[in-house]
Amino acid sequence: MTGPSDLRPDPRPIDGDAPAPAPPRAPAPVPPREPVEPEPVEPVERRPWLERIGLAAIALVLGALLTVMAIASWTGGEGILAAMSASGAVLTIGVGLVTLVRG
């Protein structure tokens, strides 16, 4: 509800006697950087076979659980959830295989 106190005139000047805004300043120039030599990269050691097999087994179990969830979602009529679960299963199993092969 609006009352008489809400209908006050605007206190800003009307006749243009307000000061003009300051012009924008240009940013300070940035000096060019010297090229940096890349640090030598040490070769990365591969994971031991036991660790690789264990990680792949964990990925296989999670992929199987996601596959079961995708099938259950599809039979329940939840197509979006089924698609998300199926893609998660494929990606999880794929990462497990990559871990096993590349280490």
VEXDREN-2710 file (C-alpha; in Angstrom, 1 decimal):
% VEXDREN-2710
k/r/px/py/pz
1/MET/0.0/0.0/0.0
2/THR/1.4/3.4/-0.9
3/GLY/0.8/6.4/1.3
4/PRO/1.7/10.1/1.1
5/SER/5.2/9.4/2.5
6/ASP/6.0/7.1/-0.5
7/LEU/5.2/9.9/-3.1
8/ARG/8.1/12.2/-2.2
9/PRO/9.9/14.0/-5.0
10/ASP/13.2/12.6/-6.3
11/PRO/16.0/14.4/-4.4
12/ARG/18.4/14.3/-7.4
13/PRO/18.9/17.6/-9.2
14/ILE/16.8/18.2/-12.3
15/ASP/18.5/21.1/-14.0
16/GLY/21.8/19.4/-14.7
17/ASP/24.0/21.0/-12.0
18/ALA/25.4/17.6/-10.9
19/PRO/29.1/17.1/-11.6
20/ALA/30.1/15.2/-14.7
21/PRO/31.5/11.7/-14.1
22/ALA/35.2/11.3/-14.3
23/PRO/36.6/9.9/-17.5
24/PRO/37.7/6.3/-17.3
25/ARG/41.5/5.8/-16.8
26/ALA/43.5/3.6/-19.0
27/PRO/45.1/0.6/-17.4
28/ALA/48.8/0.7/-16.6
29/PRO/50.9/-1.0/-19.3
30/VAL/52.2/-4.4/-18.3
31/PRO/55.9/-5.1/-19.1
32/PRO/56.5/-8.2/-21.3
33/ARG/57.6/-11.3/-19.4
34/GLU/60.8/-13.1/-20.1
35/PRO/60.3/-16.6/-21.6
36/VAL/60.5/-19.3/-19.0
37/GLU/62.4/-22.4/-19.6
38/PRO/60.3/-25.5/-18.9
39/GLU/61.5/-27.6/-16.0
40/PRO/62.7/-31.1/-17.0
41/VAL/60.0/-33.7/-16.3
42/GLU/61.0/-36.8/-14.5
43/PRO/59.6/-40.0/-16.0
44/VAL/56.6/-41.3/-14.0
45/GLU/56.9/-44.8/-12.6
46/ARG/54.2/-47.3/-13.4
47/ARG/52.1/-48.6/-10.7
48/PRO/52.9/-52.1/-9.4
49/TRP/50.8/-55.0/-10.9
50/LEU/49.1/-55.8/-7.7
51/GLU/47.8/-52.2/-7.3
52/ARG/46.7/-52.0/-11.0
53/ILE/44.8/-55.3/-10.7
54/GLY/43.2/-54.1/-7.4
55/LEU/42.1/-50.7/-8.9
56/ALA/40.7/-52.5/-12.0
57/ALA/38.8/-54.9/-9.8
58/ILE/37.2/-52.0/-7.8
59/ALA/36.3/-50.3/-11.1
60/LEU/34.7/-53.6/-12.4
61/VAL/32.6/-53.9/-9.2
62/LEU/31.4/-50.3/-9.4
63/GLY/30.7/-50.8/-13.1
64/ALA/28.6/-53.9/-12.4
65/LEU/26.6/-52.0/-9.8
66/LEU/26.0/-49.1/-12.2
67/THR/24.9/-51.7/-14.8
68/VAL/22.4/-53.2/-12.4
69/MET/21.1/-49.8/-11.6
70/ALA/20.7/-48.9/-15.3
71/ILE/18.7/-52.1/-15.9
72/ALA/16.5/-51.5/-12.9
73/SER/15.9/-47.9/-13.9
74/TRP/15.0/-48.9/-17.4
75/THR/12.5/-51.5/-16.2
76/GLY/11.1/-49.0/-13.8
77/GLY/10.5/-46.5/-16.6
78/GLU/13.2/-44.0/-15.7
79/GLY/15.0/-43.6/-19.0
80/ILE/17.1/-40.6/-18.0
81/LEU/18.4/-42.4/-14.9
82/ALA/19.0/-45.5/-16.9
83/ALA/21.1/-43.6/-19.5
84/MET/23.1/-41.8/-16.8
85/SER/23.8/-45.1/-15.0
86/ALA/24.7/-46.9/-18.3
87/SER/27.1/-44.1/-19.2
88/GLY/28.6/-44.2/-15.7
89/ALA/29.1/-47.9/-16.0
90/VAL/30.8/-47.6/-19.4
91/LEU/33.1/-44.9/-18.2
92/THR/34.0/-46.7/-15.0
93/ILE/34.8/-49.9/-16.7
94/GLY/36.8/-48.0/-19.3
95/VAL/38.9/-46.3/-16.7
96/GLY/39.5/-49.6/-15.0
97/LEU/40.8/-51.1/-18.2
98/VAL/43.0/-48.1/-18.9
99/THR/44.4/-48.4/-15.3
100/LEU/45.1/-52.0/-15.9
101/VAL/46.8/-51.6/-19.3
102/ARG/48.7/-48.3/-18.9
103/GLY/49.3/-48.4/-15.2
END
